[in-house]
Amino acid sequence: MGLVMLAVFLPIISLGLHFSRRQERLNRAMDAMDDSRRDAGYVGPHLPGPF
C-alpha cells in the first residue's frame, strides 16, 4: 500500500518542486532587473475596485 501511494504522489510532488524552483528563479531574475517603472509609480486611472 505504501509503495502504491509513493508511486502516485511522488510524480505530483516532484512536479510541484520543479515548478516552484522555476518560479523562484524567475522571481529572482525579475528582482535583479533594473526596472525604472517602479520609480515612476502608478500613473494610470484611479478606479475603485479590482479592475
Z-matrix of the N, CA and C atoms (Angstrom, degrees):
N
C 1 1.469
C 2 1.522 1 110.92
N 3 1.330 2 117.11 1 -43.34
C 4 1.456 3 121.08 2 -179.28
C 5 1.519 4 112.05 3 -64.85
N 6 1.330 5 116.54 4 -35.89
C 7 1.458 6 120.58 5 179.80
C 8 1.532 7 111.08 6 -68.89
N 9 1.331 8 115.90 7 -35.72
C 10 1.463 9 120.19 8 178.58
C 11 1.523 10 110.01 9 -66.97
N 12 1.332 11 116.38 10 -42.32
C 13 1.458 12 119.59 11 179.14
C 14 1.522 13 110.70 12 -65.66
N 15 1.329 14 116.74 13 -37.15
C 16 1.456 15 120.35 14 176.96
C 17 1.526 16 110.41 15 -64.90
N 18 1.310 17 117.16 16 -40.83
C 19 1.461 18 121.25 17 179.73
C 20 1.526 19 111.17 18 -66.68
N 21 1.319 20 117.90 19 -28.40
C 22 1.467 21 121.12 20 -179.98
C 23 1.523 22 110.78 21 -82.14
N 24 1.331 23 116.60 22 -46.38
C 25 1.462 24 119.42 23 -171.32
C 26 1.521 25 114.57 24 -88.97
N 27 1.322 26 119.22 25 -21.95
C 28 1.456 27 121.25 26 -179.12
C 29 1.534 28 112.42 27 -61.84
N 30 1.338 29 120.34 28 -45.05
C 31 1.474 30 118.55 29 177.09
C 32 1.528 31 112.89 30 -64.19
N 33 1.321 32 117.32 31 -36.08
C 34 1.461 33 120.63 32 179.95
C 35 1.527 34 110.41 33 -66.81
N 36 1.322 35 116.14 34 -44.53
C 37 1.460 36 120.83 35 -179.94
C 38 1.528 37 110.78 36 -66.72
N 39 1.328 38 116.61 37 -40.74
C 40 1.463 39 119.00 38 -179.35
C 41 1.529 40 111.08 39 -67.44
N 42 1.314 41 118.36 40 -36.37
C 43 1.466 42 120.58 41 175.45
C 44 1.522 43 110.83 42 -64.30
N 45 1.308 44 116.85 43 -42.22
C 46 1.457 45 120.14 44 178.07
C 47 1.516 46 111.96 45 -62.41
N 48 1.321 47 117.52 46 -42.31
C 49 1.460 48 120.98 47 178.04
C 50 1.525 49 111.32 48 -65.62
N 51 1.330 50 116.38 49 -40.10
C 52 1.466 51 120.43 50 179.03
C 53 1.521 52 111.19 51 -60.72
N 54 1.327 53 117.19 52 -48.21
C 55 1.460 54 120.04 53 -177.36
C 56 1.522 55 112.04 54 -73.20
N 57 1.326 56 118.16 55 -28.96
C 58 1.464 57 119.02 56 176.58
C 59 1.527 58 110.68 57 -70.41
N 60 1.331 59 117.74 58 -37.75
C 61 1.469 60 119.83 59 175.44
C 62 1.515 61 110.93 60 -65.11
N 63 1.323 62 115.99 61 -39.76
C 64 1.462 63 120.36 62 178.83
C 65 1.526 64 111.12 63 -64.02
N 66 1.313 65 116.74 64 -42.45
C 67 1.460 66 121.01 65 178.89
C 68 1.532 67 110.74 66 -66.14
N 69 1.315 68 116.99 67 -37.84
C 70 1.463 69 120.22 68 178.20
C 71 1.519 70 111.23 69 -64.12
N 72 1.336 71 116.69 70 -41.26
C 73 1.472 72 119.52 71 176.86
C 74 1.522 73 110.74 72 -63.77
N 75 1.315 74 117.08 73 -40.24
C 76 1.465 75 120.71 74 178.38
C 77 1.520 76 111.09 75 -64.67
N 78 1.327 77 117.31 76 -41.81
C 79 1.463 78 120.79 77 178.88
C 80 1.521 79 111.19 78 -63.41
N 81 1.340 80 116.71 79 -41.41
C 82 1.464 81 119.54 80 178.22
C 83 1.516 82 111.51 81 -64.81
N 84 1.329 83 116.93 82 -39.82
C 85 1.463 84 120.37 83 179.63
C 86 1.523 85 110.73 84 -66.27
N 87 1.323 86 117.08 85 -39.56
C 88 1.464 87 120.06 86 179.31
C 89 1.527 88 110.79 87 -68.32
N 90 1.327 89 117.81 88 -36.78
C 91 1.460 90 120.88 89 177.99
C 92 1.520 91 111.64 90 -69.56
N 93 1.323 92 116.90 91 -30.48
C 94 1.461 93 120.45 92 -178.46
C 95 1.529 94 112.24 93 -77.96
N 96 1.311 95 116.98 94 -19.39
C 97 1.471 96 119.39 95 -179.50
C 98 1.525 97 110.42 96 -68.07
N 99 1.318 98 115.33 97 147.84
C 100 1.463 99 120.19 98 175.81
C 101 1.525 100 107.20 99 -84.37
N 102 1.300 101 115.95 100 93.59
C 103 1.458 102 121.18 101 -175.69
C 104 1.522 103 108.72 102 -99.99
N 105 1.317 104 116.09 103 101.10
C 106 1.463 105 119.89 104 -178.24
C 107 1.524 106 111.86 105 -75.97
N 108 1.326 107 117.07 106 -10.94
C 109 1.469 108 118.84 107 178.73
C 110 1.518 109 111.15 108 -66.89
N 111 1.331 110 117.72 109 -26.94
C 112 1.464 111 120.39 110 179.34
C 113 1.525 112 110.72 111 -66.34
N 114 1.333 113 116.42 112 -33.39
C 115 1.460 114 120.12 113 -179.24
C 116 1.517 115 111.52 114 -70.39
N 117 1.322 116 117.20 115 -30.27
C 118 1.462 117 120.69 116 -176.47
C 119 1.519 118 111.19 117 -71.18
N 120 1.307 119 118.39 118 -28.53
C 121 1.458 120 120.77 119 -176.93
C 122 1.518 121 111.36 120 82.24
N 123 1.280 122 116.27 121 -174.70
C 124 1.452 123 121.44 122 -178.22
C 125 1.519 124 109.03 123 -87.19
N 126 1.331 125 116.24 124 122.06
C 127 1.466 126 120.20 125 -177.38
C 128 1.523 127 112.26 126 -117.93
N 129 1.316 128 118.25 127 8.14
C 130 1.458 129 121.18 128 -178.86
C 131 1.513 130 111.88 129 -83.63
N 132 1.326 131 115.96 130 -177.91
C 133 1.467 132 119.54 131 179.23
C 134 1.525 133 111.22 132 -67.62
N 135 1.294 134 116.66 133 140.68
C 136 1.456 135 121.65 134 179.76
C 137 1.520 136 108.64 135 -94.08
N 138 1.310 137 115.65 136 98.85
C 139 1.460 138 121.71 137 -178.01
C 140 1.518 139 109.14 138 -110.04
N 141 1.326 140 117.11 139 143.49
C 142 1.463 141 118.58 140 177.58
C 143 1.530 142 110.69 141 -73.48
N 144 1.305 143 115.61 142 143.05
C 145 1.457 144 120.12 143 175.24
C 146 1.512 145 112.68 144 89.74
N 147 1.317 146 116.66 145 165.86
C 148 1.477 147 121.19 146 -179.24
C 149 1.517 148 112.02 147 -84.52
N 150 1.288 149 117.72 148 97.07
C 151 1.468 150 121.23 149 179.22
C 152 1.494 151 109.81 150 -105.17
